[in-house]
Amino acid sequence: MRIAVCITTYKRPEGVARVLGSIAGIDVPSEIELPMRVVVVDNDAGRSRETAAREFEGAEWMAVEYHCEARRGISQARNRAVREALGDGLDRADAVVFVDDDEVVEPGWLAALVRAKQEYGADVVAGPVLERFAGEAPEWGVRGGFFGRSRHATGTNMTRAATGNVLIDARVLREVRTWFDEALGLVGGEDVLFFRRVHAAGFSIVWADDAVAHEYIGKDRVSVRWVLRRAQRMGAT
């Protein structure tokens, strides 16, 4: 199986180095054809993340590619990542995996995604993203569950997913031709809309609870103001 791991980024150099370092340390599933492609798409026209990405170009078993998508918007960057991953050559991906630039993955992360895909015959496999605070976790945030995300038993059928930790069979991307709506590139909700289209088209989405990624929660997010702004944005979306 040819896998392309896609990472979109915008002005977060420490995040790119951190997530690539965690991917470099995973337990590589035997089903994966090596070298595994890692597609980094920088949404900064100034190419500010290029140096951080290219530091991993010489990795033994993964081939890191750097691309710049100058059009601003997360949808624009994700669509570019999909186009690069699918391509039209012999190395085009059989499946695309998305992980965010503010995350790290556990050693067994990719193996768990692949295992769930094979065991359940899933078209899409989603995994949990657990919060990891840069400093001390605020008691109010933990008690209120404002930074946590829901988890499910492995094998649970889902109606939607998100791009923070997900594997998508290339057939889904070729048949559902509208990927991430670029009109939502600067407001959000593009991934929820895409996966709802995927589900409506009859493709299966399955949860893999052991495919764990961790999201870094910086100090700039640990405030009531940030939580309220996020809730407002999600509601508007």
Secondary structure, DSSP 8 states (H G I E B T S, - for coil): --EEEEEEESS-HHHHHHHHHHHHTS---TTS-SSEEEEEEE--TT-TTHHHHHTTTT-SSEEEEEEE--S-SHHHHHHHHHHHHH-SSTT--SEEEEE-TTEEE-TTHHHHHHHHHHHHT-SEEE--EEEEESS---HHHHHHTSS------TT-EES---TTEEEEEHHHHHHS---S-GGGTTT--HHHHHHHHHHHTT--EEE-TTS-EEEEE-GGG-SHHHHHHHHHHHHH-
